[in-house]
Amino acid sequence: MRFGDAVLPSIWLTRGFALAVCAVLACLLAEVGANGAADMEEHPLPMSTIRAWSARFRGWHYWPEAIIPADPKIPGFEGFVNPDAPCVYQLPGKPNRWYMSFIAFNGQGYNSFVAESTDLIHWQHPRLAMGFGPPGSFDHGGSVIGAFLYQSYDIRAPRVLKRRAGKFWTLYGAYPKQGGYELRPGFEGVAFSEDGLTWKRARSQPILSVFDADAGEWERDCIYQPWLVEEGGRFYDFYNAAHGSVEQTGVAFSKDLFLWDRYPGNPVVRVQAGGYNAEFASDPKVFRDGDHWVMFFFGVGHGGAHIMVAYSRDLLHWTVDPDPLYKAGGHPGGLDAQYAHKISLVYNPANQTFYLYYCAVGVHGRCIGLLTSKPLR
């Protein structure tokens, strides 16, 4: 008998029966809440929806040359080459000026640098943003800033930094050892800035470590680059990590940027056998796009590194578009013949154009390239 059709004797409507019904309903609601995540995971977003959402992020136009070359010739840091991991942002009160953080390598490890631009194409005045940590520290081998706290994560919003407790904030990737390229294990830290240009470590211990009690097997060997999102009264750290040669993406939560708890369903974006993300699903960049979230990341598979995308309604359950938005080797000048990865996406309302910066590896070495959603005059 359906409840809507039932005619219950009045004797049943006792206080005890009412309490019993409430208890049953409470259990049912609790079960729905507990299993809601699993249900969403079992039922990914329809591929027709995924393709429709991805359509406007295809058909990119090429800037003919690197906007930051393989040898950026940074004053006072001339030994640092191979720029990587670009991230474009703005400062409050400066609507016509953009800043780009990026890293470069000197044979010992990474330092983070920042350049500036008034047109999103020509970048000048590169200088140090965050250097090596002190000997014995978790970031002695280098720092990779770029997971900034923004005022808005809307995909078309300006990437303006947000003050919290009077300071600007970023999460950053870190390495404890100097003497090589991304020497394991990697960690993550949190840093602050008074001016948005020069950054300092905010605590002496990492916020995420391979040695944490809640670290999963998928991240046991190395933790890499974070991406920070603020939503619904808490912070999300999307990050990629490695077990052996496989890299995947997970998420952790915090109320204060200092203490983090991992999501038990990690990794949230996994490698897919035979796909363009068969080996890596890394370097997530997450934005709000209307009624859903979009994550740009890079996949490694089919002989290269490619710019890919995934979508979510709740920031936890993601459906990957198996067809890359942009494949390595697409640039007619050979700029990204090997790899196209590690993006930074900015929307310019002046010309209604998306600017997609990325680390390109090809005939000119490792550099920062630019794709745009419309041709630039």
VODREN-790207 format. One record per residue (C-alpha): residue in one letter; residue number from 1; x, y, z. Coordinates in Angstrom, 3 decimals. Example, Ala and Ser with C-alpha at 12.3 -4.5 7.8 and 13.67 -1.06 7.14 Angstrom:
! residues 2
aa A	i 1	u 12.300	v -4.500	w 7.800
aa S	i 2	u 13.670	v -1.060	w 7.140
This chain:
! residues 377
aa M	i 1	u 0.000	v 0.000	w 0.000
aa R	i 2	u 1.434	v 3.440	w -0.960
aa F	i 3	u 1.467	v 6.035	w 1.826
aa G	i 4	u -0.480	v 8.419	w -0.414
aa D	i 5	u -3.366	v 5.949	w -0.626
aa A	i 6	u -3.400	v 4.777	w 2.983
aa V	i 7	u -6.276	v 5.410	w 5.379
aa L	i 8	u -4.817	v 4.750	w 8.798
aa P	i 9	u -6.957	v 3.934	w 11.848
aa S	i 10	u -6.863	v 6.718	w 14.386
aa I	i 11	u -5.584	v 4.312	w 17.013
aa W	i 12	u -2.311	v 4.099	w 15.065
aa L	i 13	u -1.742	v 7.809	w 15.346
aa T	i 14	u -0.237	v 7.565	w 18.761
aa R	i 15	u 2.783	v 9.453	w 19.949
aa G	i 16	u 4.811	v 6.240	w 19.867
aa F	i 17	u 3.870	v 5.499	w 16.295
aa A	i 18	u 4.689	v 9.060	w 15.247
aa L	i 19	u 8.102	v 8.797	w 16.866
aa A	i 20	u 8.707	v 5.491	w 15.125
aa V	i 21	u 7.832	v 7.006	w 11.757
aa C	i 22	u 10.185	v 9.917	w 12.439
aa A	i 23	u 12.962	v 7.508	w 13.346
aa V	i 24	u 12.477	v 5.536	w 10.146
aa L	i 25	u 12.455	v 8.703	w 8.057
aa A	i 26	u 15.592	v 9.953	w 9.801
aa C	i 27	u 17.363	v 6.694	w 8.997
aa L	i 28	u 16.253	v 6.896	w 5.385
aa L	i 29	u 17.475	v 10.484	w 5.074
aa A	i 30	u 20.789	v 9.586	w 6.677
aa E	i 31	u 21.179	v 6.708	w 4.249
aa V	i 32	u 20.424	v 8.994	w 1.311
aa G	i 33	u 23.020	v 11.481	w 2.549
aa A	i 34	u 25.615	v 8.781	w 3.059
aa N	i 35	u 24.987	v 7.148	w -0.282
aa G	i 36	u 24.389	v 10.290	w -2.318
aa A	i 37	u 28.049	v 10.565	w -3.232
aa A	i 38	u 28.185	v 6.945	w -4.310
aa D	i 39	u 25.024	v 7.352	w -6.378
aa M	i 40	u 26.486	v 10.377	w -8.155
aa E	i 41	u 29.712	v 8.528	w -8.801
aa E	i 42	u 27.830	v 5.572	w -10.276
aa H	i 43	u 25.909	v 7.889	w -12.597
aa P	i 44	u 28.384	v 10.263	w -14.302
aa L	i 45	u 27.203	v 13.241	w -16.291
aa P	i 46	u 25.857	v 12.294	w -19.738
aa M	i 47	u 28.460	v 12.432	w -22.473
aa S	i 48	u 26.116	v 14.566	w -24.585
aa T	i 49	u 26.183	v 17.181	w -21.812
aa I	i 50	u 29.964	v 16.921	w -21.504
aa R	i 51	u 30.438	v 17.477	w -25.229
aa A	i 52	u 28.110	v 20.470	w -25.208
aa W	i 53	u 29.968	v 22.089	w -22.304
aa S	i 54	u 33.349	v 21.427	w -23.929
aa A	i 55	u 32.394	v 22.875	w -27.319
aa R	i 56	u 33.264	v 26.475	w -26.459
aa F	i 57	u 36.681	v 25.456	w -25.183
aa R	i 58	u 37.736	v 24.075	w -28.549
aa G	i 59	u 39.024	v 25.672	w -31.735
aa W	i 60	u 41.855	v 27.698	w -30.200
aa H	i 61	u 43.908	v 30.278	w -32.094
aa Y	i 62	u 47.692	v 30.280	w -31.815
aa W	i 63	u 49.976	v 33.078	w -30.735
aa P	i 64	u 52.941	v 32.503	w -33.057
aa E	i 65	u 55.747	v 32.557	w -30.501
aa A	i 66	u 56.471	v 31.971	w -26.846
aa I	i 67	u 55.350	v 34.771	w -24.573
aa I	i 68	u 58.014	v 33.733	w -22.054
aa P	i 69	u 60.951	v 32.048	w -23.812
aa A	i 70	u 62.996	v 29.076	w -22.667
aa D	i 71	u 65.639	v 31.464	w -21.332
aa P	i 72	u 63.712	v 34.317	w -19.716
aa K	i 73	u 66.900	v 36.142	w -18.625
aa I	i 74	u 65.613	v 37.157	w -15.206
aa P	i 75	u 67.831	v 39.912	w -13.735
aa G	i 76	u 69.908	v 38.470	w -10.921
aa F	i 77	u 68.678	v 34.948	w -11.699
aa E	i 78	u 70.150	v 34.423	w -15.152
aa G	i 79	u 70.833	v 30.749	w -14.451
aa F	i 80	u 67.121	v 29.978	w -14.150
aa V	i 81	u 65.639	v 28.635	w -17.391
aa N	i 82	u 62.770	v 26.468	w -18.686
aa P	i 83	u 59.765	v 28.466	w -17.419
aa D	i 84	u 56.786	v 26.386	w -16.350
aa A	i 85	u 53.471	v 26.437	w -14.426
aa P	i 86	u 52.101	v 29.878	w -15.419
aa C	i 87	u 49.312	v 31.425	w -13.357
aa V	i 88	u 47.832	v 34.829	w -14.227
aa Y	i 89	u 46.223	v 37.062	w -11.614
aa Q	i 90	u 45.377	v 40.668	w -10.807
aa L	i 91	u 45.635	v 42.862	w -7.738
aa P	i 92	u 42.773	v 44.892	w -6.268
aa G	i 93	u 42.534	v 48.387	w -7.730
aa K	i 94	u 44.606	v 47.589	w -10.839
aa P	i 95	u 42.080	v 46.505	w -13.495
aa N	i 96	u 44.396	v 47.137	w -16.441
aa R	i 97	u 47.443	v 45.283	w -15.182
aa W	i 98	u 47.997	v 41.549	w -14.975
aa Y	i 99	u 50.654	v 39.500	w -13.219
aa M	i 100	u 51.893	v 36.039	w -14.072
aa S	i 101	u 53.613	v 33.752	w -11.627
aa F	i 102	u 55.789	v 31.061	w -13.160
aa I	i 103	u 58.665	v 28.856	w -12.139
aa A	i 104	u 62.122	v 28.356	w -13.584
aa F	i 105	u 64.863	v 25.815	w -12.905
aa N	i 106	u 68.598	v 26.283	w -12.286
aa G	i 107	u 69.740	v 22.673	w -11.957
aa Q	i 108	u 69.220	v 22.717	w -8.186
aa G	i 109	u 65.469	v 23.254	w -8.004
aa Y	i 110	u 62.595	v 25.604	w -8.726
aa N	i 111	u 62.143	v 29.224	w -7.773
aa S	i 112	u 58.909	v 31.122	w -8.375
aa F	i 113	u 58.945	v 34.381	w -10.306
aa V	i 114	u 56.424	v 37.016	w -11.355
aa A	i 115	u 56.154	v 39.154	w -14.507
aa E	i 116	u 53.597	v 41.803	w -15.454
aa S	i 117	u 51.645	v 42.910	w -18.510
aa T	i 118	u 49.167	v 45.542	w -19.664
aa D	i 119	u 47.937	v 43.619	w -22.721
aa L	i 120	u 48.122	v 39.920	w -21.693
aa I	i 121	u 50.656	v 39.285	w -24.473
aa H	i 122	u 53.875	v 41.126	w -23.656
aa W	i 123	u 55.259	v 40.280	w -20.221
aa Q	i 124	u 57.969	v 42.360	w -18.576
aa H	i 125	u 59.957	v 42.936	w -15.399
aa P	i 126	u 60.356	v 39.340	w -14.212
aa R	i 127	u 61.592	v 39.116	w -10.619
aa L	i 128	u 61.724	v 36.667	w -7.747
aa A	i 129	u 58.430	v 35.896	w -6.022
aa M	i 130	u 59.486	v 33.027	w -3.727
aa G	i 131	u 62.851	v 31.278	w -3.530
aa F	i 132	u 64.396	v 28.256	w -1.841
aa G	i 133	u 63.438	v 27.497	w 1.749
aa P	i 134	u 66.105	v 27.203	w 4.472
aa P	i 135	u 68.263	v 24.040	w 4.691
aa G	i 136	u 66.388	v 21.131	w 6.233
aa S	i 137	u 62.958	v 22.551	w 5.427
aa F	i 138	u 60.272	v 20.880	w 3.345
aa D	i 139	u 60.691	v 23.577	w 0.662
aa H	i 140	u 64.491	v 23.805	w 0.592
aa G	i 141	u 64.464	v 22.315	w -2.908
aa G	i 142	u 62.103	v 24.895	w -4.327
aa S	i 143	u 58.637	v 26.411	w -4.325
aa V	i 144	u 55.886	v 26.493	w -6.954
aa I	i 145	u 53.293	v 29.167	w -6.160
aa G	i 146	u 50.099	v 29.703	w -8.162
aa A	i 147	u 47.214	v 28.259	w -6.116
aa F	i 148	u 45.998	v 31.725	w -5.193
aa L	i 149	u 42.984	v 32.735	w -3.130
aa Y	i 150	u 40.781	v 34.684	w -5.565
aa Q	i 151	u 37.832	v 36.984	w -5.003
aa S	i 152	u 35.825	v 34.910	w -7.476
aa Y	i 153	u 36.241	v 31.535	w -9.159
aa D	i 154	u 33.721	v 32.254	w -11.900
aa I	i 155	u 35.316	v 31.348	w -15.207
aa R	i 156	u 34.753	v 34.837	w -16.646
aa A	i 157	u 35.581	v 36.797	w -13.498
aa P	i 158	u 38.820	v 38.766	w -13.190
aa R	i 159	u 41.479	v 36.746	w -11.374
aa V	i 160	u 41.755	v 39.290	w -8.553
aa L	i 161	u 43.498	v 38.148	w -5.385
aa K	i 162	u 41.462	v 38.198	w -2.190
aa R	i 163	u 42.718	v 39.411	w 1.165
aa R	i 164	u 42.156	v 37.245	w 4.214
aa A	i 165	u 43.260	v 38.572	w 7.600
aa G	i 166	u 44.776	v 41.500	w 5.703
aa K	i 167	u 47.046	v 39.353	w 3.508
aa F	i 168	u 47.022	v 37.600	w 0.151
aa W	i 169	u 47.390	v 33.807	w 0.176
aa T	i 170	u 48.591	v 30.975	w -1.996
aa L	i 171	u 49.154	v 27.285	w -1.581
aa Y	i 172	u 52.351	v 26.045	w -3.181
aa G	i 173	u 54.149	v 22.908	w -4.242
aa A	i 174	u 57.470	v 22.251	w -2.519
aa Y	i 175	u 60.478	v 19.951	w -2.625
aa P	i 176	u 62.810	v 19.249	w 0.306
aa K	i 177	u 65.983	v 18.444	w -1.641
aa Q	i 178	u 68.143	v 20.429	w -4.040
aa G	i 179	u 70.308	v 18.988	w -6.769
aa G	i 180	u 67.850	v 17.784	w -9.402
aa Y	i 181	u 64.482	v 17.991	w -11.078
aa E	i 182	u 61.464	v 17.480	w -8.786
aa L	i 183	u 63.323	v 15.250	w -6.357
aa R	i 184	u 60.822	v 13.197	w -4.374
aa P	i 185	u 58.996	v 13.375	w -2.088
aa G	i 186	u 57.082	v 16.573	w -2.802
aa F	i 187	u 54.965	v 18.468	w -0.294
aa E	i 188	u 52.567	v 21.394	w -0.198
aa G	i 189	u 52.772	v 24.554	w 1.866
aa V	i 190	u 50.870	v 27.784	w 2.408
aa A	i 191	u 52.344	v 31.251	w 1.866
aa F	i 192	u 51.197	v 34.844	w 2.294
aa S	i 193	u 52.026	v 38.192	w 0.731
aa E	i 194	u 51.567	v 41.800	w 1.732
aa D	i 195	u 51.744	v 43.137	w -1.834
aa G	i 196	u 50.771	v 40.144	w -3.996
aa L	i 197	u 54.236	v 40.018	w -5.542
aa T	i 198	u 56.657	v 38.691	w -2.922
aa W	i 199	u 55.588	v 35.616	w -0.957
aa K	i 200	u 56.658	v 34.145	w 2.387
aa R	i 201	u 56.069	v 30.771	w 3.960
aa A	i 202	u 53.205	v 31.000	w 6.483
aa R	i 203	u 54.094	v 27.925	w 8.539
aa S	i 204	u 57.188	v 25.792	w 8.983
aa Q	i 205	u 55.414	v 22.493	w 8.318
aa P	i 206	u 53.749	v 21.313	w 5.106
aa I	i 207	u 49.974	v 21.339	w 4.824
aa L	i 208	u 50.039	v 18.064	w 2.847
aa S	i 209	u 52.688	v 15.378	w 3.106
aa V	i 210	u 53.167	v 11.848	w 1.822
aa F	i 211	u 53.693	v 10.927	w 5.491
aa D	i 212	u 50.263	v 12.134	w 6.679
aa A	i 213	u 48.109	v 9.496	w 8.358
aa D	i 214	u 45.287	v 10.032	w 5.866
aa A	i 215	u 47.523	v 9.944	w 2.775
aa G	i 216	u 46.282	v 7.377	w 0.278
aa E	i 217	u 48.285	v 4.753	w -1.554
aa W	i 218	u 47.785	v 6.682	w -4.801
aa E	i 219	u 49.863	v 9.607	w -3.403
aa R	i 220	u 52.523	v 7.747	w -1.418
aa D	i 221	u 55.527	v 8.734	w -3.543
aa C	i 222	u 55.102	v 12.438	w -4.272
aa I	i 223	u 52.622	v 15.292	w -3.869
aa Y	i 224	u 52.748	v 17.989	w -6.518
aa Q	i 225	u 50.878	v 21.148	w -7.395
aa P	i 226	u 47.790	v 22.475	w -5.548
aa W	i 227	u 44.837	v 24.533	w -6.773
aa L	i 228	u 42.807	v 26.483	w -4.230
aa V	i 229	u 39.031	v 27.010	w -4.352
aa E	i 230	u 36.854	v 28.718	w -1.743
aa E	i 231	u 33.222	v 27.605	w -1.780
aa G	i 232	u 30.430	v 27.198	w 0.749
aa G	i 233	u 32.432	v 28.296	w 3.768
aa R	i 234	u 35.391	v 25.983	w 3.248
aa F	i 235	u 38.528	v 25.682	w 1.164
aa Y	i 236	u 39.277	v 22.973	w -1.369
aa D	i 237	u 42.799	v 21.965	w -2.346
aa F	i 238	u 42.803	v 20.100	w -5.642
aa Y	i 239	u 46.205	v 18.514	w -6.155
aa N	i 240	u 47.988	v 15.889	w -8.193
aa A	i 241	u 50.168	v 13.208	w -6.677
aa A	i 242	u 52.094	v 10.122	w -7.720
aa H	i 243	u 52.366	v 6.457	w -6.914
aa G	i 244	u 55.225	v 5.155	w -8.990
aa S	i 245	u 54.947	v 6.639	w -12.473
aa V	i 246	u 51.180	v 7.262	w -12.308
aa E	i 247	u 49.832	v 10.710	w -11.362
aa Q	i 248	u 46.210	v 11.363	w -10.396
aa T	i 249	u 44.195	v 14.181	w -8.822
aa G	i 250	u 42.634	v 14.347	w -5.363
aa V	i 251	u 41.119	v 16.947	w -3.059
aa A	i 252	u 41.436	v 18.004	w 0.584
aa F	i 253	u 39.328	v 20.352	w 2.738
aa S	i 254	u 40.105	v 23.085	w 5.254
aa K	i 255	u 38.427	v 25.813	w 7.267
aa D	i 256	u 41.539	v 27.927	w 7.815
aa L	i 257	u 44.105	v 27.138	w 5.040
aa F	i 258	u 46.399	v 25.498	w 7.610
aa L	i 259	u 44.769	v 22.231	w 8.687
aa W	i 260	u 43.570	v 19.944	w 5.896
aa D	i 261	u 41.603	v 16.702	w 5.693
aa R	i 262	u 41.648	v 14.534	w 2.595
aa Y	i 263	u 38.500	v 13.420	w 0.833
aa P	i 264	u 38.102	v 9.658	w 1.425
aa G	i 265	u 36.959	v 9.138	w -2.179
aa N	i 266	u 40.307	v 10.244	w -3.641
aa P	i 267	u 41.510	v 10.305	w -6.335
aa V	i 268	u 38.632	v 12.265	w -7.851
aa V	i 269	u 40.134	v 12.346	w -11.364
aa R	i 270	u 41.883	v 9.126	w -12.268
aa V	i 271	u 43.941	v 7.831	w -15.129
aa Q	i 272	u 41.990	v 5.967	w -17.794
aa A	i 273	u 43.474	v 2.974	w -19.568
aa G	i 274	u 44.029	v 3.647	w -23.247
aa G	i 275	u 43.052	v 7.302	w -22.949
aa Y	i 276	u 44.862	v 10.575	w -23.400
aa N	i 277	u 45.142	v 10.505	w -19.602
aa A	i 278	u 46.382	v 6.915	w -19.356
aa E	i 279	u 49.482	v 7.842	w -17.319
aa F	i 280	u 48.790	v 11.278	w -15.784
aa A	i 281	u 45.675	v 13.199	w -14.752
aa S	i 282	u 47.452	v 16.197	w -13.255
aa D	i 283	u 47.647	v 19.915	w -12.471
aa P	i 284	u 43.933	v 20.690	w -11.914
aa K	i 285	u 42.541	v 24.218	w -12.381
aa V	i 286	u 38.924	v 24.543	w -11.225
aa F	i 287	u 36.371	v 27.273	w -12.031
aa R	i 288	u 32.635	v 27.842	w -11.757
aa D	i 289	u 30.902	v 27.892	w -15.152
aa G	i 290	u 27.203	v 28.668	w -14.814
aa D	i 291	u 25.487	v 25.749	w -13.083
aa H	i 292	u 28.525	v 23.476	w -12.907
aa W	i 293	u 32.239	v 23.320	w -12.197
aa V	i 294	u 34.915	v 22.826	w -14.816
aa M	i 295	u 38.383	v 21.401	w -14.178
aa F	i 296	u 41.150	v 21.916	w -16.700
aa F	i 297	u 43.984	v 19.431	w -16.250
aa F	i 298	u 46.615	v 17.741	w -18.329
aa G	i 299	u 46.643	v 14.127	w -19.325
aa V	i 300	u 49.594	v 12.070	w -20.477
aa G	i 301	u 48.894	v 9.358	w -23.000
aa H	i 302	u 49.177	v 8.583	w -26.705
aa G	i 303	u 52.760	v 9.818	w -26.698
aa G	i 304	u 52.273	v 13.327	w -25.318
aa A	i 305	u 50.831	v 15.665	w -22.694
aa H	i 306	u 47.484	v 17.206	w -23.601
aa I	i 307	u 45.066	v 19.801	w -22.205
aa M	i 308	u 41.936	v 18.029	w -20.959
aa V	i 309	u 38.784	v 18.877	w -19.029
aa A	i 310	u 36.366	v 17.363	w -16.506
aa Y	i 311	u 33.035	v 18.564	w -15.099
aa S	i 312	u 31.216	v 18.345	w -11.780
aa R	i 313	u 28.080	v 19.525	w -10.019
aa D	i 314	u 29.480	v 19.214	w -6.491
aa L	i 315	u 33.300	v 19.565	w -6.699
aa L	i 316	u 33.723	v 15.916	w -5.688
aa H	i 317	u 32.427	v 13.746	w -8.522
aa W	i 318	u 33.965	v 14.474	w -11.894
aa T	i 319	u 33.246	v 13.274	w -15.413
aa V	i 320	u 36.166	v 13.519	w -17.825
aa D	i 321	u 35.787	v 14.450	w -21.465
aa P	i 322	u 37.955	v 11.760	w -23.087
aa D	i 323	u 38.757	v 13.986	w -26.077
aa P	i 324	u 41.425	v 16.602	w -25.216
aa L	i 325	u 40.579	v 20.254	w -25.670
aa Y	i 326	u 44.012	v 20.675	w -27.193
aa K	i 327	u 46.544	v 18.036	w -28.171
aa A	i 328	u 50.314	v 18.305	w -28.099
aa G	i 329	u 51.693	v 19.058	w -31.537
aa G	i 330	u 48.876	v 21.370	w -32.542
aa H	i 331	u 50.943	v 24.548	w -32.813
aa P	i 332	u 51.994	v 25.102	w -36.452
aa G	i 333	u 55.371	v 26.445	w -35.342
aa G	i 334	u 56.218	v 23.308	w -33.354
aa L	i 335	u 56.069	v 25.189	w -30.056
aa D	i 336	u 54.290	v 22.287	w -28.306
aa A	i 337	u 55.461	v 19.349	w -30.424
aa Q	i 338	u 56.003	v 17.220	w -27.289
aa Y	i 339	u 53.878	v 18.622	w -24.477
aa A	i 340	u 50.974	v 21.036	w -24.016
aa H	i 341	u 50.099	v 21.234	w -20.326
aa K	i 342	u 49.797	v 23.194	w -17.040
aa I	i 343	u 47.342	v 25.892	w -18.075
aa S	i 344	u 46.209	v 29.261	w -16.769
aa L	i 345	u 42.884	v 30.572	w -18.090
aa V	i 346	u 41.897	v 34.254	w -18.104
aa Y	i 347	u 38.916	v 36.011	w -19.663
aa N	i 348	u 39.409	v 39.518	w -21.067
aa P	i 349	u 36.047	v 41.361	w -21.207
aa A	i 350	u 37.541	v 44.119	w -23.371
aa N	i 351	u 37.644	v 41.802	w -26.392
aa Q	i 352	u 35.458	v 38.991	w -24.994
aa T	i 353	u 38.301	v 36.523	w -25.369
aa F	i 354	u 39.694	v 33.683	w -23.284
aa Y	i 355	u 43.493	v 33.619	w -22.976
aa L	i 356	u 44.858	v 30.164	w -22.250
aa Y	i 357	u 48.495	v 30.150	w -21.161
aa Y	i 358	u 50.287	v 26.830	w -21.022
aa C	i 359	u 53.668	v 25.209	w -20.648
aa A	i 360	u 54.750	v 24.209	w -24.151
aa V	i 361	u 57.637	v 21.862	w -24.897
aa G	i 362	u 58.799	v 21.587	w -28.481
aa V	i 363	u 61.292	v 22.922	w -30.981
aa H	i 364	u 62.128	v 25.948	w -28.803
aa G	i 365	u 62.502	v 23.982	w -25.579
aa R	i 366	u 60.298	v 24.507	w -22.528
aa C	i 367	u 58.492	v 27.847	w -22.642
aa I	i 368	u 55.146	v 29.535	w -21.978
aa G	i 369	u 52.771	v 29.592	w -24.940
aa L	i 370	u 49.423	v 31.273	w -25.533
aa L	i 371	u 46.168	v 30.146	w -27.134
aa T	i 372	u 43.122	v 32.411	w -27.482
aa S	i 373	u 39.448	v 31.750	w -28.130
aa K	i 374	u 39.422	v 34.438	w -30.836
aa P	i 375	u 42.181	v 35.564	w -33.206
aa L	i 376	u 44.100	v 38.563	w -31.888
aa R	i 377	u 44.670	v 41.497	w -34.211
